[in-house]
Amino acid sequence: METADRLALFMKERPWEFSGEERGQLSLAFRETLLNAIEHDGRFDPEEWVRVSRVRTRRTIVYHIQDPGEGFSRTDLKHAAIANPPDRRMAHMEIRTAEEMRAGGFGMLIASQVVDEVIYHQKGNEVILIKHLD
């Protein structure tokens, strides 16, 4: 988690065209996506590596995060807020409590609301976050 926090801070403090609030939101989306990769597919194993890259073009900022895991299917994420119906945003907390999981499950939802595009690899172990600058 320390590494994810340091990388998110680094990304947040780079020179940007965005306001401080937009910078913070993009940094949060990046951090949440990175933490999902480290926690769920990397299992906090220091021997496993999560690859991160950032590309800045004239019109976009792109983050690519690839983890060492087997991936996931979005249909199997009943414990995540992204799977909840819009009128029941906290429904996943019941599942997390029943399965004795820590509170959370908002990373994918946060990322999808902050960036313009979230693209998952078919296998589910890679994600691309795209933020348009226009």
Secondary structure, DSSP 8 states (H G I E B T S, - for coil): -HHHHHHHHHHHHS--SS-HHHHHHHHHHHHHHHHHIIIIISTT-TTS--EEEEEE-SSEEEEEEE-SS----GGG-TTSGGGS-TT-TTTHHHHHHHTT--S---HHHHHHHHSSEEEE-TTSSEEEEEEE--
